[in-house]
Amino acid sequence: MPTPLEIYRKFQQYLFTNDYTRLPEVVDVAGYTEQCVGLTPWTTGLETALANFQKNVTSALTDMHSIEETVVEGTDTVVIRSLIEATHTGTFLGIPPTGRHISFEAVDMLRVSQNRIVWRYLLFDLYGIQQQIQAPSA
């Protein structure tokens, strides 16, 4: 039986490689509930959450990858503090694409039931992203 951390890692892999057809392997499609603070309100259903992710994140930040910095895992939960790196290639937070490579902190909290993610609460450092993409060119 996979651990919550193993399930999370597959989830991140599928998200960051646009392998969305495999998400049902690790997500409760109908019951999945998430909030990405500052970007989306509470959302239920993987289809809606994925549409929000594509509209609000991957349409503007490409070549995303993350580096896990801190992991706290329980029997049905996991909290991961990560450093995420991406390229600003689309309008994000109302700011047109700059082509800049950015990095920012994120905290991802998940609950797992029956080997599927059922609940997610994600915090991005939106202020840090904004500062990097609004900074004057050198």
LINHUMO-V962235 format. One record per residue. N is the residue number from 1. OMEGA is omega as a letter, one per 40 degrees, with the letter a starting at -180 (999 if undefined). Layout:
n-><N N>
omega-><OMEGA OMEGA>
This chain:
n-><1 2 3 4 5 6 7 8 9 10 11 12 13 14 15 16 17 18 19 20 21 22 23 24 25 26 27 28 29 30 31 32 33 34 35 36 37 38 39 40 41 42 43 44 45 46 47 48 49 50 51 52 53 54 55 56 57 58 59 60 61 62 63 64 65 66 67 68 69 70 71 72 73 74 75 76 77 78 79 80 81 82 83 84 85 86 87 88 89 90 91 92 93 94 95 96 97 98 99 100 101 102 103 104 105 106 107 108 109 110 111 112 113 114 115 116 117 118 119 120 121 122 123 124 125 126 127 128 129 130 131 132 133 134 135 136 137 138>
omega-><a i i i i i i a i i i i a i a i a i a a a a i i a a i a a a a i i i i a i i a i i a i i a a i i i i i i a a a a a i a a a a a i a i i i i i i a i a i a i i a i a i a i a i a a i a a a a a a a i a a i a i a i i i a i a i a i a i i i a a i i a i i i a i i i a i a a i a i i a 999>
